[in-house]
Amino acid sequence: MNTETRTHKIAPDITVYEISGRLNLSNELISIENAIRGLIDGGARKMVIDLTNLNSIDSAGIGTLVSCSGHMEHSGGTLRIAGAHGTVAKVFAMVHMERILPLDGTVESAASSF
């Protein structure tokens, strides 16, 4: 399965970046990181990474999310992760991702946390 992404806005100022498929070491991972950083550099200060349709993630994918979160913090904004389930949620639990990034069950709950 290929990785696919989509970006849209909710409310006037919340950017949602959806990732589906896999988030693992690949050329696509670099493109995804560049896209997220581009949105941040373009002014996004409230962002939700929607992983509802993500089936797997590896350490490189986790590193990308953490790196993008750091970039967002440095830019004065907040990045939240939403919708992790199944294998992705298990990986997040193993690495205690909740200590690093805010995790929400849904995009709606992430948006209401800003």
N, CA, C and O atoms as CSV, one atom per row, in Angstrom:
chain,resi,resn,atom,element,x,y,z
A,1,MET,N,N,0.844,-1.180,0.000
A,1,MET,CA,C,0.000,0.000,0.000
A,1,MET,C,C,0.889,1.244,0.000
A,1,MET,O,O,1.850,1.330,0.765
A,2,ASN,N,N,0.570,2.174,-0.840
A,2,ASN,CA,C,1.306,3.429,-0.915
A,2,ASN,C,C,0.833,4.392,0.163
A,2,ASN,O,O,-0.276,4.274,0.685
A,3,THR,N,N,1.686,5.331,0.480
A,3,THR,CA,C,1.334,6.378,1.415
A,3,THR,C,C,0.641,7.489,0.643
A,3,THR,O,O,1.094,7.899,-0.426
A,4,GLU,N,N,-0.458,7.965,1.199
A,4,GLU,CA,C,-1.181,9.072,0.589
A,4,GLU,C,C,-1.404,10.146,1.641
A,4,GLU,O,O,-1.536,9.859,2.831
A,5,THR,N,N,-1.443,11.379,1.179
A,5,THR,CA,C,-1.672,12.501,2.089
A,5,THR,C,C,-2.716,13.434,1.510
A,5,THR,O,O,-2.969,13.460,0.306
A,6,ARG,N,N,-3.314,14.200,2.413
A,6,ARG,CA,C,-4.291,15.202,2.014
A,6,ARG,C,C,-4.282,16.287,3.077
A,6,ARG,O,O,-4.156,16.002,4.268
A,7,THR,N,N,-4.414,17.507,2.648
A,7,THR,CA,C,-4.427,18.641,3.578
A,7,THR,C,C,-5.739,19.395,3.429
A,7,THR,O,O,-6.209,19.626,2.316
A,8,HIS,N,N,-6.321,19.773,4.549
A,8,HIS,CA,C,-7.496,20.645,4.530
A,8,HIS,C,C,-7.546,21.443,5.826
A,8,HIS,O,O,-6.797,21.172,6.764
A,9,LYS,N,N,-8.421,22.411,5.867
A,9,LYS,CA,C,-8.570,23.264,7.054
A,9,LYS,C,C,-9.904,22.987,7.710
A,9,LYS,O,O,-10.902,22.699,7.048
A,10,ILE,N,N,-9.896,23.081,9.035
A,10,ILE,CA,C,-11.144,23.098,9.789
A,10,ILE,C,C,-11.087,24.349,10.643
A,10,ILE,O,O,-10.012,24.799,11.041
A,11,ALA,N,N,-12.234,24.892,10.914
A,11,ALA,CA,C,-12.292,26.200,11.560
A,11,ALA,C,C,-11.447,27.142,10.694
A,11,ALA,O,O,-10.974,26.732,9.634
A,12,PRO,N,N,-11.258,28.332,11.100
A,12,PRO,CA,C,-10.495,29.217,10.216
A,12,PRO,C,C,-8.984,29.014,10.303
A,12,PRO,O,O,-8.254,29.414,9.396
A,13,ASP,N,N,-8.509,28.397,11.382
A,13,ASP,CA,C,-7.068,28.418,11.582
A,13,ASP,C,C,-6.433,27.078,11.952
A,13,ASP,O,O,-5.293,27.053,12.415
A,14,ILE,N,N,-7.136,25.977,11.762
A,14,ILE,CA,C,-6.574,24.659,12.081
A,14,ILE,C,C,-6.330,23.895,10.786
A,14,ILE,O,O,-7.252,23.664,10.004
A,15,THR,N,N,-5.085,23.508,10.573
A,15,THR,CA,C,-4.701,22.737,9.400
A,15,THR,C,C,-4.698,21.261,9.766
A,15,THR,O,O,-4.114,20.868,10.776
A,16,VAL,N,N,-5.353,20.440,8.944
A,16,VAL,CA,C,-5.363,18.994,9.142
A,16,VAL,C,C,-4.560,18.363,8.012
A,16,VAL,O,O,-4.833,18.593,6.834
A,17,TYR,N,N,-3.569,17.568,8.386
A,17,TYR,CA,C,-2.728,16.865,7.416
A,17,TYR,C,C,-2.978,15.375,7.615
A,17,TYR,O,O,-2.538,14.792,8.606
A,18,GLU,N,N,-3.681,14.769,6.678
A,18,GLU,CA,C,-4.034,13.349,6.759
A,18,GLU,C,C,-2.950,12.495,6.109
A,18,GLU,O,O,-2.465,12.806,5.021
A,19,ILE,N,N,-2.580,11.415,6.793
A,19,ILE,CA,C,-1.629,10.454,6.240
A,19,ILE,C,C,-2.287,9.083,6.277
A,19,ILE,O,O,-2.760,8.640,7.323
A,20,SER,N,N,-2.314,8.417,5.137
A,20,SER,CA,C,-2.880,7.068,5.086
A,20,SER,C,C,-1.860,6.104,4.487
A,20,SER,O,O,-0.944,6.510,3.773
A,21,GLY,N,N,-2.038,4.830,4.791
A,21,GLY,CA,C,-1.117,3.803,4.304
A,21,GLY,C,C,-0.049,3.514,5.332
A,21,GLY,O,O,-0.347,3.093,6.450
A,22,ARG,N,N,1.202,3.741,4.955
A,22,ARG,CA,C,2.344,3.485,5.840
A,22,ARG,C,C,3.180,4.744,6.003
A,22,ARG,O,O,3.305,5.552,5.084
A,23,LEU,N,N,3.742,4.890,7.182
A,23,LEU,CA,C,4.684,5.978,7.428
A,23,LEU,C,C,5.977,5.316,7.878
A,23,LEU,O,O,6.205,5.090,9.067
A,24,ASN,N,N,6.822,5.011,6.888
A,24,ASN,CA,C,8.059,4.298,7.180
A,24,ASN,C,C,9.195,4.829,6.326
A,24,ASN,O,O,8.997,5.658,5.438
A,25,LEU,N,N,10.394,4.331,6.616
A,25,LEU,CA,C,11.585,4.792,5.921
A,25,LEU,C,C,11.423,4.611,4.414
A,25,LEU,O,O,11.365,3.490,3.909
A,26,SER,N,N,11.352,5.728,3.716
A,26,SER,CA,C,11.199,5.719,2.250
A,26,SER,C,C,11.387,7.140,1.751
A,26,SER,O,O,11.474,8.084,2.536
A,27,ASN,N,N,11.449,7.277,0.446
A,27,ASN,CA,C,11.530,8.614,-0.143
A,27,ASN,C,C,10.277,9.422,0.151
A,27,ASN,O,O,10.337,10.647,0.253
A,28,GLU,N,N,9.131,8.738,0.290
A,28,GLU,CA,C,7.886,9.430,0.591
A,28,GLU,C,C,7.953,10.111,1.956
A,28,GLU,O,O,7.346,11.162,2.163
A,29,LEU,N,N,8.688,9.513,2.878
A,29,LEU,CA,C,8.802,10.076,4.219
A,29,LEU,C,C,9.435,11.464,4.167
A,29,LEU,O,O,8.993,12.377,4.864
A,30,ILE,N,N,10.453,11.619,3.355
A,30,ILE,CA,C,11.109,12.920,3.198
A,30,ILE,C,C,10.125,13.932,2.611
A,30,ILE,O,O,10.082,15.082,3.048
A,31,SER,N,N,9.348,13.513,1.639
A,31,SER,CA,C,8.348,14.407,1.028
A,31,SER,C,C,7.292,14.830,2.041
A,31,SER,O,O,6.870,15.987,2.061
A,32,ILE,N,N,6.866,13.891,2.880
A,32,ILE,CA,C,5.858,14.206,3.898
A,32,ILE,C,C,6.415,15.203,4.901
A,32,ILE,O,O,5.748,16.176,5.253
A,33,GLU,N,N,7.642,14.961,5.362
A,33,GLU,CA,C,8.249,15.889,6.315
A,33,GLU,C,C,8.393,17.274,5.695
A,33,GLU,O,O,8.097,18.277,6.344
A,34,ASN,N,N,8.838,17.337,4.463
A,34,ASN,CA,C,8.981,18.627,3.787
A,34,ASN,C,C,7.641,19.330,3.631
A,34,ASN,O,O,7.559,20.550,3.770
A,35,ALA,N,N,6.587,18.564,3.341
A,35,ALA,CA,C,5.256,19.158,3.183
A,35,ALA,C,C,4.759,19.742,4.500
A,35,ALA,O,O,4.227,20.851,4.530
A,36,ILE,N,N,4.933,18.993,5.593
A,36,ILE,CA,C,4.486,19.485,6.899
A,36,ILE,C,C,5.282,20.721,7.300
A,36,ILE,O,O,4.717,21.712,7.760
A,37,ARG,N,N,6.598,20.653,7.122
A,37,ARG,CA,C,7.435,21.810,7.450
A,37,ARG,C,C,7.069,23.018,6.570
A,37,ARG,O,O,7.110,24.157,7.035
A,38,GLY,N,N,6.716,22.771,5.314
A,38,GLY,CA,C,6.293,23.843,4.425
A,38,GLY,C,C,5.019,24.511,4.904
A,38,GLY,O,O,4.888,25.732,4.820
A,39,LEU,N,N,4.072,23.717,5.410
A,39,LEU,CA,C,2.842,24.292,5.957
A,39,LEU,C,C,3.142,25.153,7.182
A,39,LEU,O,O,2.570,26.228,7.360
A,40,ILE,N,N,4.049,24.658,8.018
A,40,ILE,CA,C,4.430,25.420,9.210
A,40,ILE,C,C,5.132,26.716,8.796
A,40,ILE,O,O,4.810,27.792,9.299
A,41,ASP,N,N,6.081,26.606,7.887
A,41,ASP,CA,C,6.797,27.791,7.417
A,41,ASP,C,C,5.861,28.770,6.716
A,41,ASP,O,O,6.123,29.972,6.677
A,42,GLY,N,N,4.762,28.242,6.161
A,42,GLY,CA,C,3.778,29.081,5.496
A,42,GLY,C,C,2.782,29.733,6.440
A,42,GLY,O,O,1.901,30.472,6.001
A,43,GLY,N,N,2.917,29.462,7.742
A,43,GLY,CA,C,2.066,30.150,8.705
A,43,GLY,C,C,1.132,29.286,9.530
A,43,GLY,O,O,0.467,29.806,10.425
A,44,ALA,N,N,1.055,27.994,9.270
A,44,ALA,CA,C,0.189,27.128,10.087
A,44,ALA,C,C,0.716,27.100,11.516
A,44,ALA,O,O,1.894,26.820,11.734
A,45,ARG,N,N,-0.141,27.387,12.490
A,45,ARG,CA,C,0.279,27.387,13.893
A,45,ARG,C,C,-0.546,26.425,14.741
A,45,ARG,O,O,-0.203,26.160,15.893
A,46,LYS,N,N,-1.618,25.910,14.182
A,46,LYS,CA,C,-2.422,24.872,14.831
A,46,LYS,C,C,-2.575,23.770,13.795
A,46,LYS,O,O,-3.224,23.956,12.766
A,47,MET,N,N,-1.970,22.617,14.079
A,47,MET,CA,C,-2.002,21.542,13.095
A,47,MET,C,C,-2.346,20.219,13.764
A,47,MET,O,O,-1.858,19.903,14.848
A,48,VAL,N,N,-3.200,19.455,13.090
A,48,VAL,CA,C,-3.536,18.105,13.501
A,48,VAL,C,C,-3.029,17.163,12.424
A,48,VAL,O,O,-3.376,17.312,11.252
A,49,ILE,N,N,-2.204,16.185,12.817
A,49,ILE,CA,C,-1.795,15.126,11.905
A,49,ILE,C,C,-2.788,13.998,12.114
A,49,ILE,O,O,-2.809,13.376,13.176
A,50,ASP,N,N,-3.610,13.729,11.109
A,50,ASP,CA,C,-4.669,12.728,11.190
A,50,ASP,C,C,-4.135,11.382,10.713
A,50,ASP,O,O,-3.823,11.213,9.534
A,51,LEU,N,N,-4.031,10.424,11.635
A,51,LEU,CA,C,-3.512,9.090,11.323
A,51,LEU,C,C,-4.616,8.039,11.302
A,51,LEU,O,O,-4.330,6.846,11.403
A,52,THR,N,N,-5.857,8.456,11.175
A,52,THR,CA,C,-6.987,7.539,11.194
A,52,THR,C,C,-6.832,6.416,10.171
A,52,THR,O,O,-7.207,5.276,10.447
A,53,ASN,N,N,-6.290,6.717,9.010
A,53,ASN,CA,C,-6.149,5.713,7.950
A,53,ASN,C,C,-4.712,5.221,7.786
A,53,ASN,O,O,-4.355,4.673,6.743
A,54,LEU,N,N,-3.890,5.417,8.816
A,54,LEU,CA,C,-2.520,4.920,8.781
A,54,LEU,C,C,-2.505,3.496,9.325
A,54,LEU,O,O,-3.041,3.229,10.401
A,55,ASN,N,N,-1.883,2.577,8.569
A,55,ASN,CA,C,-1.861,1.165,8.949
A,55,ASN,C,C,-0.590,0.747,9.669
A,55,ASN,O,O,-0.617,-0.192,10.464
A,56,SER,N,N,0.521,1.420,9.410
A,56,SER,CA,C,1.774,1.051,10.072
A,56,SER,C,C,2.711,2.245,10.122
A,56,SER,O,O,2.626,3.176,9.320
A,57,ILE,N,N,3.619,2.180,11.107
A,57,ILE,CA,C,4.615,3.225,11.291
A,57,ILE,C,C,5.876,2.573,11.837
A,57,ILE,O,O,5.798,1.615,12.606
A,58,ASP,N,N,7.031,3.085,11.447
A,58,ASP,CA,C,8.288,2.582,12.001
A,58,ASP,C,C,8.998,3.719,12.721
A,58,ASP,O,O,8.457,4.818,12.843
A,59,SER,N,N,10.210,3.454,13.196
A,59,SER,CA,C,10.934,4.462,13.968
A,59,SER,C,C,11.226,5.707,13.143
A,59,SER,O,O,11.244,6.813,13.683
A,60,ALA,N,N,11.452,5.546,11.851
A,60,ALA,CA,C,11.698,6.710,10.994
A,60,ALA,C,C,10.436,7.579,10.915
A,60,ALA,O,O,10.525,8.807,10.926
A,61,GLY,N,N,9.286,6.953,10.837
A,61,GLY,CA,C,8.027,7.696,10.820
A,61,GLY,C,C,7.794,8.433,12.120
A,61,GLY,O,O,7.350,9.581,12.120
A,62,ILE,N,N,8.093,7.775,13.229
A,62,ILE,CA,C,7.969,8.427,14.536
A,62,ILE,C,C,8.927,9.604,14.610
A,62,ILE,O,O,8.555,10.678,15.084
A,63,GLY,N,N,10.149,9.413,14.151
A,63,GLY,CA,C,11.131,10.495,14.149
A,63,GLY,C,C,10.661,11.685,13.343
A,63,GLY,O,O,10.886,12.830,13.734
A,64,THR,N,N,10.017,11.430,12.234
A,64,THR,CA,C,9.491,12.516,11.404
A,64,THR,C,C,8.426,13.304,12.155
A,64,THR,O,O,8.440,14.534,12.134
A,65,LEU,N,N,7.504,12.611,12.820
A,65,LEU,CA,C,6.463,13.302,13.581
A,65,LEU,C,C,7.064,14.139,14.704
A,65,LEU,O,O,6.638,15.271,14.933
A,66,VAL,N,N,8.055,13.583,15.408
A,66,VAL,CA,C,8.699,14.306,16.500
A,66,VAL,C,C,9.455,15.521,15.964
A,66,VAL,O,O,9.399,16.601,16.552
A,67,SER,N,N,10.154,15.343,14.856
A,67,SER,CA,C,10.888,16.445,14.241
A,67,SER,C,C,9.945,17.573,13.825
A,67,SER,O,O,10.231,18.747,14.063
A,68,CYS,N,N,8.831,17.218,13.208
A,68,CYS,CA,C,7.870,18.231,12.772
A,68,CYS,C,C,7.248,18.943,13.971
A,68,CYS,O,O,6.978,20.143,13.915
A,69,SER,N,N,7.022,18.201,15.055
A,69,SER,CA,C,6.488,18.814,16.263
A,69,SER,C,C,7.482,19.836,16.821
A,69,SER,O,O,7.085,20.924,17.239
A,70,GLY,N,N,8.753,19.493,16.828
A,70,GLY,CA,C,9.783,20.424,17.284
A,70,GLY,C,C,9.837,21.667,16.418
A,70,GLY,O,O,9.997,22.778,16.923
A,71,HIS,N,N,9.703,21.481,15.110
A,71,HIS,CA,C,9.696,22.618,14.194
A,71,HIS,C,C,8.501,23.523,14.477
A,71,HIS,O,O,8.615,24.748,14.452
A,72,MET,N,N,7.352,22.902,14.746
A,72,MET,CA,C,6.148,23.671,15.061
A,72,MET,C,C,6.335,24.438,16.368
A,72,MET,O,O,5.995,25.619,16.440
A,73,GLU,N,N,6.866,23.790,17.396
A,73,GLU,CA,C,7.095,24.471,18.670
A,73,GLU,C,C,8.043,25.649,18.491
A,73,GLU,O,O,7.817,26.725,19.045
A,74,HIS,N,N,9.091,25.447,17.725
A,74,HIS,CA,C,10.059,26.516,17.460
A,74,HIS,C,C,9.401,27.693,16.732
A,74,HIS,O,O,9.825,28.841,16.869
A,75,SER,N,N,8.362,27.385,15.961
A,75,SER,CA,C,7.655,28.424,15.205
A,75,SER,C,C,6.521,29.058,16.011
A,75,SER,O,O,5.832,29.953,15.521
A,76,GLY,N,N,6.333,28.596,17.239
A,76,GLY,CA,C,5.315,29.194,18.101
A,76,GLY,C,C,3.940,28.580,17.999
A,76,GLY,O,O,2.959,29.197,18.414
A,77,GLY,N,N,3.844,27.379,17.456
A,77,GLY,CA,C,2.546,26.735,17.293
A,77,GLY,C,C,2.448,25.420,18.037
A,77,GLY,O,O,3.317,25.065,18.833
A,78,THR,N,N,1.359,24.700,17.756
A,78,THR,CA,C,1.098,23.414,18.394
A,78,THR,C,C,0.709,22.395,17.341
A,78,THR,O,O,-0.096,22.672,16.452
A,79,LEU,N,N,1.289,21.216,17.456
A,79,LEU,CA,C,0.962,20.094,16.577
A,79,LEU,C,C,0.405,18.974,17.439
A,79,LEU,O,O,0.983,18.631,18.471
A,80,ARG,N,N,-0.720,18.401,17.017
A,80,ARG,CA,C,-1.359,17.288,17.735
A,80,ARG,C,C,-1.506,16.117,16.783
A,80,ARG,O,O,-1.625,16.301,15.572
A,81,ILE,N,N,-1.498,14.917,17.332
A,81,ILE,CA,C,-1.677,13.687,16.557
A,81,ILE,C,C,-3.062,13.137,16.877
A,81,ILE,O,O,-3.444,13.059,18.045
A,82,ALA,N,N,-3.818,12.756,15.847
A,82,ALA,CA,C,-5.169,12.230,16.063
A,82,ALA,C,C,-5.383,10.930,15.310
A,82,ALA,O,O,-4.801,10.703,14.250
A,83,GLY,N,N,-6.229,10.080,15.877
A,83,GLY,CA,C,-6.734,8.913,15.173
A,83,GLY,C,C,-5.849,7.680,15.157
A,83,GLY,O,O,-6.162,6.728,14.443
A,84,ALA,N,N,-4.770,7.654,15.905
A,84,ALA,CA,C,-3.910,6.460,15.914
A,84,ALA,C,C,-4.696,5.289,16.496
A,84,ALA,O,O,-5.339,5.414,17.538
A,85,HIS,N,N,-4.637,4.162,15.815
A,85,HIS,CA,C,-5.357,2.974,16.268
A,85,HIS,C,C,-4.597,1.722,15.834
A,85,HIS,O,O,-3.634,1.812,15.073
A,86,GLY,N,N,-5.020,0.581,16.307
A,86,GLY,CA,C,-4.429,-0.691,15.894
A,86,GLY,C,C,-2.932,-0.738,16.135
A,86,GLY,O,O,-2.448,-0.388,17.211
A,87,THR,N,N,-2.205,-1.177,15.112
A,87,THR,CA,C,-0.756,-1.324,15.201
A,87,THR,C,C,-0.069,-0.003,15.509
A,87,THR,O,O,0.884,0.038,16.287
A,88,VAL,N,N,-0.543,1.062,14.910
A,88,VAL,CA,C,0.070,2.382,15.142
A,88,VAL,C,C,-0.074,2.772,16.609
A,88,VAL,O,O,0.882,3.261,17.211
A,89,ALA,N,N,-1.234,2.568,17.184
A,89,ALA,CA,C,-1.446,2.889,18.596
A,89,ALA,C,C,-0.558,2.024,19.490
A,89,ALA,O,O,-0.040,2.503,20.499
A,90,LYS,N,N,-0.382,0.764,19.130
A,90,LYS,CA,C,0.488,-0.128,19.912
A,90,LYS,C,C,1.937,0.348,19.872
A,90,LYS,O,O,2.621,0.344,20.895
A,91,VAL,N,N,2.405,0.757,18.695
A,91,VAL,CA,C,3.769,1.285,18.575
A,91,VAL,C,C,3.907,2.551,19.410
A,91,VAL,O,O,4.902,2.720,20.114
A,92,PHE,N,N,2.923,3.440,19.343
A,92,PHE,CA,C,2.962,4.667,20.141
A,92,PHE,C,C,3.023,4.346,21.636
A,92,PHE,O,O,3.753,4.999,22.382
A,93,ALA,N,N,2.263,3.348,22.072
A,93,ALA,CA,C,2.280,2.965,23.483
A,93,ALA,C,C,3.657,2.427,23.878
A,93,ALA,O,O,4.150,2.730,24.965
A,94,MET,N,N,4.275,1.640,23.014
A,94,MET,CA,C,5.591,1.072,23.317
A,94,MET,C,C,6.652,2.147,23.506
A,94,MET,O,O,7.528,2.014,24.361
A,95,VAL,N,N,6.577,3.208,22.714
A,95,VAL,CA,C,7.599,4.269,22.794
A,95,VAL,C,C,7.141,5.449,23.658
A,95,VAL,O,O,7.822,6.472,23.726
A,96,HIS,N,N,5.987,5.304,24.316
A,96,HIS,CA,C,5.445,6.358,25.182
A,96,HIS,C,C,5.320,7.685,24.438
A,96,HIS,O,O,5.744,8.735,24.921
A,97,MET,N,N,4.734,7.606,23.268
A,97,MET,CA,C,4.573,8.783,22.411
A,97,MET,C,C,3.787,9.895,23.103
A,97,MET,O,O,3.999,11.074,22.820
A,98,GLU,N,N,2.881,9.524,24.005
A,98,GLU,CA,C,2.065,10.533,24.693
A,98,GLU,C,C,2.918,11.467,25.548
A,98,GLU,O,O,2.461,12.552,25.910
A,99,ARG,N,N,4.144,11.070,25.875
A,99,ARG,CA,C,5.047,11.934,26.640
A,99,ARG,C,C,5.704,12.986,25.752
A,99,ARG,O,O,6.243,13.979,26.241
A,100,ILE,N,N,5.651,12.751,24.434
A,100,ILE,CA,C,6.341,13.619,23.482
A,100,ILE,C,C,5.368,14.529,22.743
A,100,ILE,O,O,5.615,15.724,22.576
A,101,LEU,N,N,4.265,13.945,22.305
A,101,LEU,CA,C,3.279,14.673,21.500
A,101,LEU,C,C,1.882,14.474,22.074
A,101,LEU,O,O,1.585,13.407,22.611
A,102,PRO,N,N,1.026,15.477,21.971
A,102,PRO,CA,C,-0.365,15.285,22.384
A,102,PRO,C,C,-1.070,14.329,21.419
A,102,PRO,O,O,-1.045,14.529,20.205
A,103,LEU,N,N,-1.701,13.286,21.975
A,103,LEU,CA,C,-2.421,12.297,21.172
A,103,LEU,C,C,-3.908,12.412,21.464
A,103,LEU,O,O,-4.319,12.485,22.622
A,104,ASP,N,N,-4.709,12.429,20.407
A,104,ASP,CA,C,-6.158,12.520,20.538
A,104,ASP,C,C,-6.809,11.390,19.747
A,104,ASP,O,O,-6.254,10.909,18.759
A,105,GLY,N,N,-7.979,10.977,20.190
A,105,GLY,CA,C,-8.693,9.896,19.525
A,105,GLY,C,C,-9.235,10.283,18.153
A,105,GLY,O,O,-9.278,9.460,17.238
A,106,THR,N,N,-9.645,11.529,18.020
A,106,THR,CA,C,-10.236,11.999,16.773
A,106,THR,C,C,-9.716,13.384,16.411
A,106,THR,O,O,-9.160,14.094,17.249
A,107,VAL,N,N,-9.905,13.747,15.177
A,107,VAL,CA,C,-9.545,15.098,14.727
A,107,VAL,C,C,-10.382,16.132,15.483
A,107,VAL,O,O,-9.880,17.196,15.847
A,108,GLU,N,N,-11.643,15.821,15.714
A,108,GLU,CA,C,-12.514,16.753,16.404
A,108,GLU,C,C,-12.042,17.018,17.834
A,108,GLU,O,O,-12.048,18.161,18.290
A,109,SER,N,N,-11.630,15.951,18.545
A,109,SER,CA,C,-11.153,16.168,19.909
A,109,SER,C,C,-9.816,16.911,19.908
A,109,SER,O,O,-9.549,17.702,20.813
A,110,ALA,N,N,-8.983,16.668,18.909
A,110,ALA,CA,C,-7.717,17.411,18.790
A,110,ALA,C,C,-8.012,18.884,18.557
A,110,ALA,O,O,-7.405,19.749,19.188
A,111,ALA,N,N,-8.930,19.169,17.665
A,111,ALA,CA,C,-9.263,20.567,17.332
A,111,ALA,C,C,-9.829,21.303,18.535
A,111,ALA,O,O,-9.549,22.486,18.724
A,112,SER,N,N,-10.620,20.620,19.347
A,112,SER,CA,C,-11.200,21.291,20.510
A,112,SER,C,C,-10.177,21.497,21.619
A,112,SER,O,O,-10.450,22.213,22.582
A,113,SER,N,N,-8.998,20.877,21.496
A,113,SER,CA,C,-7.950,21.028,22.520
A,113,SER,C,C,-7.052,22.229,22.294
A,113,SER,O,O,-6.227,22.547,23.150
A,114,PHE,N,N,-7.193,22.901,21.164
A,114,PHE,CA,C,-6.340,24.073,20.901
A,114,PHE,C,C,-6.805,25.248,21.723
A,114,PHE,O,O,-6.218,26.328,21.644
